[in-house]
Amino acid sequence: MLGSIVTGILWGVLIGGIQFDRKLFKIALAFVAASIGLRLDPNILIHMKSLLLPLFFTISLTLMAGYFLSVLLYKKSNLDPMTAFFCCIPGGASEIIGISRDFGADDRIVAAFHTVRMTFFVLVIPLIVVTLNAGSTAGAVLETKQLALSHLLFFPIVAVLTLFLDKKLRIPGGTLLFSIIIGFILSSFVLEIPDPPAYLSGIGQAFIGGLVGIRFDRLVLYQLLKVGKITVGIMSIFFGVSLLTSVLFHYMTKLSFSTSLIGIVPAGAAEMSATAIALDLSPSVVASLHIVRVILLFLALPLFIKIFKTIHKEPVKT
């Protein structure tokens, strides 16, 4: 995935961005999430109950950090309040960008900020995890699995059903959630499916990486230059807060730090789930944590918007 991200960035900056249908990203995500559903252990739901309180605590810290960073961005830049606010909301990037215009924000700036956040996190977090697990067998492919006819049926069926449900039932993180559930039901009750070869989910990972990277084009650079150097400071603080919440979650749950990091950091549910699969770090747990995070974020969002708009009614700088 890292290689495809770098390739996408270089293409976007040097040649120019390419517009892709959003469905292509969802299909790639369905391939990755289907692999999670194939491995899903029903006991994960029991395990998740013990993780909910620490997850709620760390999400609250992340949301509060995002709120205060949005105040800092508003004070130190020429952005209006709502644009600064939506730039710093951590997670659900596509959904945040999509609704930001409805609240009067400049969705071009919002998109640029979230593109940089996602690209930076998706590049750096896997490198940290790989470094922490250097010398271990995590993520190592010990045997070559064969492609079976059931795989050729399983993954396209999951993708088609996911796109159908995602269109009918619009919920935060729906693509990831639907793909995992459908993959689990098909593999447990409908089809007898052996473990797939690693390259099947790798295809989805490569597409996700490329689609994330290519968003970072010249227009994104231009939008960020308009905001100024505060962008670097905001991203650095955000990254530091993410590391801190990951450490807290690690000590509160006794999950490995690597799993806690990719499960807690607001770097995108699809991207971090793909990372978990690639490194064999509890992908079911990681995906579940991100789904809950995104849903809780959108439940809390109206309250945060109301508070922010009440405090910052007039976009007037002194």
C-alpha positions in Angstrom: 0.0 0.0 0.0 2.9 2.4 0.8 4.3 2.0 -2.8 0.9 2.8 -4.3 0.5 5.8 -2.1 3.9 7.2 -3.0 3.1 6.5 -6.7 -0.2 8.3 -6.4 1.4 11.4 -4.7 4.1 11.7 -7.4 1.5 11.3 -10.1 -0.8 13.9 -8.6 1.9 16.5 -8.0 4.1 16.0 -11.1 1.5 15.1 -13.7 -1.9 16.1 -12.2 -4.7 14.6 -10.3 -7.1 12.1 -11.8 -10.8 12.1 -10.9 -12.2 8.7 -10.0 -15.7 7.5 -9.4 -16.2 7.1 -5.6 -17.5 3.5 -6.4 -14.0 2.4 -7.3 -12.7 3.2 -3.8 -15.7 1.4 -2.3 -15.0 -1.7 -4.5 -11.4 -1.7 -3.3 -12.5 -1.4 0.3 -15.0 -4.2 -0.2 -12.2 -6.5 -1.3 -10.1 -5.6 1.8 -13.1 -5.8 4.2 -14.3 -9.1 2.7 -11.0 -10.6 3.8 -11.7 -9.4 7.3 -15.2 -10.9 7.2 -13.7 -14.2 6.0 -11.5 -14.3 9.1 -14.1 -12.9 11.6 -14.5 -14.8 14.8 -17.9 -14.3 16.4 -16.2 -14.1 19.8 -14.8 -10.7 18.7 -18.2 -9.1 19.7 -17.6 -10.4 23.3 -14.1 -9.0 23.2 -15.3 -5.7 21.9 -17.4 -5.1 25.0 -14.3 -4.8 27.1 -12.8 -2.3 24.7 -15.8 0.1 24.5 -15.0 2.2 27.6 -11.3 2.7 26.7 -12.4 3.4 23.1 -15.0 6.0 24.2 -12.4 7.7 26.5 -9.7 7.9 23.7 -12.3 9.1 21.2 -13.4 11.8 23.5 -9.8 13.0 23.9 -9.3 13.0 20.1 -12.5 14.9 19.6 -11.6 17.5 22.2 -8.1 17.9 20.6 -9.8 18.3 17.2 -12.1 21.0 18.7 -9.2 23.0 20.2 -7.1 22.6 17.1 -9.9 24.1 15.1 -10.0 27.1 17.4 -6.2 27.4 17.0 -6.5 27.2 13.2 -9.3 29.8 13.2 -7.3 32.2 15.3 -4.0 31.8 13.4 -5.3 31.8 9.9 -7.7 33.7 7.6 -10.2 30.8 7.5 -13.8 31.3 8.6 -14.9 29.5 11.7 -16.8 26.6 10.0 -14.0 25.9 7.6 -11.5 25.8 10.4 -13.8 23.5 12.4 -14.3 20.9 9.7 -10.6 20.9 8.8 -9.8 19.5 12.3 -12.6 17.0 12.8 -10.8 13.7 13.1 -12.2 10.9 11.0 -14.8 10.0 8.4 -13.0 12.3 5.9 -15.3 11.6 3.0 -18.4 12.2 5.0 -16.9 15.3 6.7 -15.9 16.8 3.4 -19.3 16.0 2.0 -21.3 17.8 4.7 -19.0 20.7 5.3 -20.4 22.8 2.5 -23.9 22.5 4.1 -22.6 24.4 7.1 -21.0 27.2 5.1 -17.4 25.8 5.1 -15.1 26.0 2.1 -15.0 22.3 1.2 -11.9 22.8 -1.0 -9.8 23.8 2.0 -11.5 21.1 4.1 -10.7 18.5 1.5 -7.1 19.7 1.3 -6.6 19.4 5.0 -8.1 15.9 5.3 -6.1 14.8 2.3 -2.9 15.8 3.9 -3.9 14.2 7.2 -4.8 10.9 5.6 -1.8 10.8 3.4 0.7 11.7 6.2 -0.8 9.2 8.6 -1.2 6.4 6.1 2.5 6.8 5.1 3.9 7.1 8.6 1.8 4.8 10.8 2.6 1.6 8.9 6.3 2.5 9.0 6.1 2.8 12.8 4.3 -0.5 13.1 6.7 -2.3 10.8 9.6 -0.8 12.9 8.0 -1.9 16.1 7.5 -5.4 14.8 10.9 -5.8 13.1 12.2 -9.3 13.5 8.7 -10.7 14.4 6.7 -13.0 12.1 3.7 -10.5 12.0 2.7 -10.0 8.4 5.0 -12.7 7.0 3.6 -14.9 4.4 4.5 -18.4 5.4 2.8 -20.3 2.6 1.4 -19.7 -0.8 -2.3 -20.2 -0.8 -4.1 -21.2 -4.0 -6.8 -19.3 -5.8 -10.1 -21.2 -5.8 -13.3 -20.9 -7.7 -15.1 -19.9 -4.5 -12.8 -16.9 -4.2 -13.9 -15.7 -7.7 -17.5 -15.9 -6.5 -17.0 -14.6 -3.0 -15.2 -11.3 -3.5 -17.4 -10.0 -6.4 -20.6 -11.0 -4.6 -19.4 -9.1 -1.5 -18.6 -6.0 -3.6 -22.0 -6.0 -5.4 -24.0 -6.5 -2.3 -22.0 -3.9 -0.4 -22.6 -1.2 -3.1 -26.3 -2.0 -3.1 -26.6 -1.7 0.7 -24.4 1.3 0.8 -26.7 3.1 -1.6 -29.9 2.1 0.2 -28.6 2.6 3.8 -26.3 5.6 4.1 -24.5 5.3 7.5 -21.0 6.4 8.5 -18.5 3.7 7.8 -21.2 1.7 6.0 -19.0 0.3 3.2 -16.6 -1.2 5.7 -19.3 -2.5 8.0 -21.5 -4.0 5.2 -18.5 -5.7 3.6 -17.4 -7.4 6.8 -20.9 -8.6 7.7 -21.6 -9.9 4.2 -18.2 -11.5 4.0 -18.8 -13.2 7.4 -22.3 -14.5 6.5 -21.3 -15.8 3.1 -18.2 -17.6 4.4 -19.9 -19.0 7.5 -23.3 -20.1 6.1 -23.3 -20.0 2.3 -20.0 -20.9 0.7 -17.1 -23.0 1.9 -14.2 -20.7 1.3 -10.5 -21.5 2.1 -8.1 -18.8 3.2 -7.5 -16.7 0.1 -4.1 -15.9 -1.4 -2.6 -12.7 0.1 -2.6 -10.9 -3.3 -6.4 -10.8 -3.4 -6.7 -8.4 -0.5 -3.4 -6.9 -1.7 -5.2 -5.8 -4.9 -7.6 -3.8 -2.8 -4.8 -2.4 -0.6 -3.0 -1.2 -3.7 -6.1 0.5 -5.1 -6.8 2.2 -1.8 -3.2 3.4 -1.5 -3.2 4.8 -5.0 -6.6 6.6 -4.6 -5.4 8.1 -1.3 -2.1 9.3 -2.7 -3.4 10.7 -6.0 -5.7 13.1 -4.0 -2.5 14.9 -3.0 -2.1 17.0 -6.1 -1.1 20.5 -7.0 -4.5 21.9 -6.1 -4.1 20.5 -2.6 -0.6 22.1 -2.3 -2.1 25.4 -3.5 -4.9 25.4 -1.0 -2.5 24.6 1.9 -0.1 27.3 0.9 -3.0 29.8 1.2 -3.6 28.7 4.8 0.1 29.1 5.7 2.6 27.4 8.0 0.0 26.8 10.7 -0.9 23.7 8.7 2.3 22.0 9.7 1.7 22.8 13.4 -1.8 21.5 13.3 -0.8 18.2 11.7 2.1 17.8 14.1 -0.1 18.3 17.2 -2.7 16.0 15.7 -0.1 13.3 15.2 1.2 13.7 18.7 -2.3 13.4 20.2 -2.9 10.3 18.2 0.3 8.7 19.5 -0.7 9.7 23.1 -4.3 8.2 22.8 -2.8 5.0 21.3 -0.5 4.6 24.3 -3.4 5.2 26.7 -5.5 2.7 24.9 -2.7 0.2 24.9 -2.3 0.4 28.7 -6.1 0.4 29.3 -6.8 -2.7 27.2 -3.5 -4.7 27.1 -3.7 -4.9 23.4 -0.3 -4.7 21.7 0.8 -1.1 21.0 0.9 -1.8 17.2 -2.8 -3.0 17.2 -3.8 -0.1 19.5 -2.0 2.4 17.2 -3.7 1.3 13.9 -7.0 0.8 15.7 -7.1 4.2 17.4 -5.3 6.7 15.1 -7.8 8.7 12.9 -6.1 7.7 9.7 -9.1 6.2 7.9 -10.9 3.0 8.6 -10.2 1.5 5.2 -6.5 2.4 5.2 -5.9 1.1 8.7 -7.9 -2.0 8.2 -5.8 -2.8 5.1 -2.7 -2.2 7.2 -3.9 -4.6 9.8 -4.5 -7.3 7.2 -1.1 -6.7 5.6 0.7 -7.0 9.0 -1.7 -9.7 10.4 -2.5 -7.5 13.4 -6.1 -8.4 14.5 -7.8 -6.9 11.5 -11.3 -7.7 12.9 -10.5 -5.7 16.1 -9.0 -2.8 14.1 -11.9 -2.6 11.7 -14.4 -2.8 14.6 -12.7 0.0 16.5 -12.7 2.2 13.5 -16.4 1.6 12.7 -17.3 2.4 16.3 -15.1 5.5 16.2 -16.7 6.9 13.0 -20.3 6.2 14.3 -19.6 7.9 17.6 -18.0 10.8 15.8 -21.1 11.5 13.8 -23.3 11.1 16.8 -21.3 13.8 18.7 -20.8 16.1 15.6 -24.1 18.1 15.9 -23.3 19.0 19.5 -19.7 20.1 18.6 -21.0 22.1 15.7 -23.6 23.9 17.9 -21.0 24.7 20.5 -18.5 26.0 18.0 -21.1 28.1 16.1 -22.3 29.6 19.4 -18.8 30.6 20.5 -17.6 31.9 17.1 -20.6 33.6 15.6 -18.7 36.4 13.9 -15.8 35.5 11.6 -14.1 38.8 12.4 -10.4 38.9 13.2 -8.9 41.5 15.6 
